[in-house]
Amino acid sequence: MQKITPFLWFDGKAEEAANFYVSVFKNSKVVSASPGPNGNAMSATFQLDGQEFFALNGGPQFTFSPAVSFFVNCETQQEVDELWEKLSAGGKEERCGWLKDKYGLSWQIIPSILGKLLRDKDRAKANRVMQAMLQMNKIDIKRLEQAYADE
């Protein structure tokens, strides 16, 4: 069992959300669900690529905010595109690789190359990459590389 587990509060859609997230990420599964009223699960435990999460139907008192988000490190543009499309469906696209999914949970879908380019010792190159990223919603690796190369 992992020591720290993200605990997500939903308004009646904990099981639905768990099933959705498991459908989005590879190597994922619903571990368990506890019964609740009207045949819906009261809570669910699920894993996304080995990371365990707990979802609870706690009611409408609390909602998600961008103050907490999940950062997804992507290796390819294809991975960025797939996750962006699935997670933003029914939600809201935002700047710089951020989105809110249909449950209001914030995600950062970020290619790993972005961090490498932003940490470059040549500050002019890194600044061009930063300026390019600031213009994007979904991060485009090719455009980052073009900014880096000053094309």
C-alpha positions in Angstrom: 0.0 0.0 0.0 1.3 3.4 -0.9 1.8 5.9 1.9 0.0 8.9 0.4 -3.1 8.5 -1.7 -5.0 11.3 -3.5 -8.5 11.4 -2.1 -11.1 12.9 -4.6 -14.5 14.2 -3.5 -17.3 13.8 -6.1 -21.0 14.8 -6.0 -22.6 11.4 -6.7 -20.2 10.4 -9.6 -17.2 8.7 -7.8 -17.7 5.3 -9.5 -18.4 6.9 -12.9 -15.3 9.1 -12.5 -13.1 6.1 -11.5 -14.3 4.1 -14.5 -13.7 7.1 -16.8 -10.1 7.6 -15.5 -9.3 3.9 -15.8 -10.5 4.0 -19.4 -8.2 6.9 -20.2 -4.9 5.7 -18.8 -3.1 2.5 -19.7 -2.1 0.0 -16.9 -5.1 1.1 -14.8 -7.9 -0.6 -12.9 -10.7 -0.2 -10.4 -9.5 -2.0 -7.3 -12.7 -1.9 -5.3 -16.0 -0.1 -4.8 -18.2 0.1 -1.7 -22.0 0.0 -2.0 -24.0 3.1 -1.5 -27.6 4.2 -1.9 -29.5 3.6 -5.1 -27.1 1.0 -6.3 -24.3 3.5 -6.8 -20.9 3.0 -5.1 -20.3 5.3 -2.1 -16.6 5.1 -2.8 -14.1 3.6 -5.2 -10.4 2.8 -5.1 -8.6 2.8 -8.4 -5.1 2.8 -9.9 -3.8 4.9 -12.8 -0.5 3.5 -14.0 0.3 2.2 -10.5 -0.8 5.3 -8.6 -3.7 4.6 -6.3 -6.6 7.0 -5.9 -9.6 7.1 -3.6 -12.9 8.5 -4.9 -15.8 9.4 -2.5 -19.4 10.5 -3.1 -19.3 13.3 -0.6 -22.0 15.6 -2.0 -21.9 19.1 -3.5 -20.3 21.0 -0.6 -16.8 20.9 -2.1 -15.6 21.2 -5.6 -12.2 20.9 -7.3 -10.1 23.9 -8.1 -6.9 24.4 -10.1 -5.1 24.8 -6.8 -4.6 21.0 -7.0 -3.9 19.3 -10.3 -2.5 16.1 -11.7 0.7 16.5 -13.8 1.0 13.8 -16.5 4.5 13.5 -18.0 4.1 12.5 -21.6 6.9 11.1 -23.9 5.4 11.7 -27.3 3.0 14.0 -29.1 0.7 11.1 -29.7 0.4 10.5 -25.9 -0.2 14.3 -25.4 -2.9 14.3 -28.1 -4.7 11.1 -26.8 -4.8 12.2 -23.2 -5.8 15.8 -24.1 -8.7 14.6 -26.3 -10.0 12.1 -23.7 -9.6 14.2 -20.6 -10.8 17.5 -22.1 -14.0 16.0 -23.6 -16.9 17.6 -21.8 -14.5 19.7 -19.8 -12.5 22.9 -20.6 -9.2 23.4 -22.4 -6.9 25.9 -20.7 -3.5 27.5 -21.4 -0.1 25.9 -21.1 -1.1 22.3 -21.1 -3.8 22.6 -18.4 -7.3 21.4 -18.8 -10.3 20.7 -16.6 -12.1 17.4 -17.2 -15.9 16.9 -17.1 -15.7 16.4 -13.3 -13.9 19.7 -12.8 -10.6 18.1 -11.9 -7.5 19.9 -13.3 -4.8 18.1 -15.3 -1.5 19.2 -16.8 -0.7 17.2 -19.9 3.0 18.0 -20.4 5.6 16.5 -22.8 8.8 15.7 -20.9 10.8 17.6 -23.5 9.3 20.9 -22.3 11.2 20.8 -19.0 14.4 19.9 -20.7 14.0 22.8 -23.1 13.1 25.3 -20.4 16.1 24.3 -18.3 18.6 24.9 -21.2 21.6 26.9 -20.2 21.1 29.1 -23.2 18.5 31.4 -21.7 17.5 32.9 -25.0 16.5 29.5 -26.3 14.6 28.7 -23.1 12.8 32.0 -23.2 11.7 31.4 -26.8 10.3 28.0 -25.7 8.5 29.7 -22.7 7.0 32.3 -25.0 5.8 29.6 -27.5 4.3 27.6 -24.6 2.4 30.6 -23.3 0.5 30.8 -26.6 -0.6 27.2 -26.5 -3.5 25.3 -24.9 -2.5 21.8 -25.8 1.3 21.6 -25.9 2.8 21.0 -29.4 6.2 19.5 -29.3 7.1 20.5 -32.8 6.3 24.1 -32.1 8.4 24.0 -29.0 11.3 22.6 -30.9 10.9 25.2 -33.6 11.0 28.0 -31.0 14.1 26.4 -29.5 15.8 26.3 -32.8 14.5 29.9 -33.6 12.7 28.8 -36.7 
